[in-house]
Amino acid sequence: MPGNSFGQIFKITTFGESHGGAVGAVVDGCPPGLEISEAEIQQDLDRRKPGQSKITSPRKEQDKIHILSGVFEGKTTGTPILLLAYNQDAKPEDYEHLKNLFRPSHADYSYFLKYGARDFRGSGRASARETLARVAAGALAKKYLKQQCGLEVLSYVEQVGEIRTNILAEQVTFNSIEANIIRCPDQETAKKMIELVEEIKSQGDSIGGVIKCVIKNMPVGLGEPVFDKLPADLGKAMLSINAVKGFEIGSGFEGVKMKGSQHNDEFYINADGKPRTKTNNAGGTLGGISTGENIYFRVAFKPVATISKKQNTVNLQNESVVLEAAGRHDPCVLPRAVPIVDAMAYLVIMDHYLRNKSQNE
């Protein structure tokens, strides 16, 4: 099964299933000498784990991470790093009634068509539980990039359903994101979002929305024309996340409403004598290469596919049946997806940072 690895120099390979024994990642290409601990990685995993609030899945997993190789006396050795978290609250019996039918908008049907078999226990490999491994690996990239260039990635919930905040990305801080359970830095709008998710949950339904991300203190020159442009790799990274249906960078689709004279980011010389742009419609890249301006992009998440409402579907015998799903699921994936978007952004920047470094040494 190809497609389980991401990155070229800083490369991760994830493994495991939602209701199997464990999930984890092998990280290869991490520079030696990076101080890292399980506790540091755990901080990011705790933001992603289920059961953290009344609007997330009630599944109780500690997601305790174990570093099994590649770190000695608290520092990376330059060899492959194995990160592992055991599944402790798996309940495969909750999915027994699904073994012979296909859930609408899930990967059940496409996996069965491709492989002739599928793991019906919470979607198996297609489960968002796989993203635990990405967040764990992303913590390594986060630590390294912060030390090397002060880089910071801030993702937050910008929109849930029709409710949207207009807060400026430059005003957002980590503390403002973490100040509420929906992870929207606009506290008044957050209250409305939470109320909406609770209402949707009470109806046995789900809802989607948008996560916005800003990357600050970006190094210049990251990105490899023509097929490995930085925004192209960011787009691939985000679209690889479960439930993601859209990605836009900079002005995105709104840019089509503008004229060239409006959209062009004019240059000027700042107080430090360096060229900057008056606006940032490009979203921090030109020609696929980072300019040093902040990178910002938006990621659209569909409503969670598993709902408790009755739905029409078919079974393995090509018979029409009615599905009423059970199990433990998020009514809105966005709060737990914020650290996943963070992690994938860190992984992309880390890989390009090391690629650029190898070319210029």
Secondary structure, 3 states (H helix, E strand, C coil): CCCCEECCCCEEEEEECCCCCEEEEEEECCCCCCECCHHHHHHHHHHHCCCCCCCCCCCCCCCCEEEEECEECCEECCCCEEEEEECCCCCHHHHHHHCCECCCCCCHHHHHHHHCCCCCCCCHHHCHHHHHHHHHHHHHHHHHHHHHHCCEEEEEEEEECCEECCCCHHHCCHHHHCCCCCCCCCHHHHHHHHHHHHHHHHCCCCCCEEEEEEEECCCCCCCECCCECHHHHHHHHHHCCCCEEEEEECCHHHHHHCCHHHHCCCEEECCCCCEEECCCCCCCEECCEECCCCEEEEEEECCCCCCCCCEEEEECCCCEEEECCCCCCCCCCHHHHHHHHHHHHHHHHHHHHHHHHHHHC
